[in-house]
Amino acid sequence: MNMLFSFLELEHPHSALLAGYFSKVVCLLLRKTVSLMNYI
């Protein structure tokens, strides 16, 4: 989780593509939290 959210702490701006991937992962975490945590 730390590695995932370290994406937000970088100094340089991110592309729209990377921001889109990040938002998809966060949405997946919010919707399927139990399933994803069992997988991890």
C-alpha positions in Angstrom: 0.0 0.0 0.0 2.9 2.3 0.8 4.3 1.8 -2.7 0.9 2.5 -4.3 0.4 5.8 -2.5 4.0 6.9 -2.9 2.9 7.7 -6.5 1.2 10.8 -5.0 4.4 12.0 -3.3 6.6 12.4 -6.3 7.9 15.9 -7.1 7.3 15.9 -10.9 3.8 16.0 -12.5 2.4 12.8 -13.8 0.8 12.1 -17.1 -2.9 11.7 -17.5 -2.4 8.0 -18.4 -0.6 7.2 -15.1 -3.2 9.2 -13.1 -5.9 7.1 -14.8 -4.2 3.8 -13.9 -3.8 5.1 -10.3 -7.5 6.0 -10.1 -8.6 2.6 -11.4 -6.5 0.8 -8.8 -7.9 2.9 -6.0 -11.5 2.3 -7.3 -10.8 -1.4 -7.3 -9.5 -1.2 -3.7 -12.6 0.6 -2.6 -15.0 -1.9 -4.3 -13.3 -5.2 -3.7 -11.3 -4.6 -0.6 -11.8 -8.0 1.0 -11.2 -10.0 -2.2 -8.1 -8.0 -3.0 -6.7 -8.2 0.5 -7.2 -12.0 0.5 -5.4 -12.2 -2.8 -2.5 -10.1 -1.6 
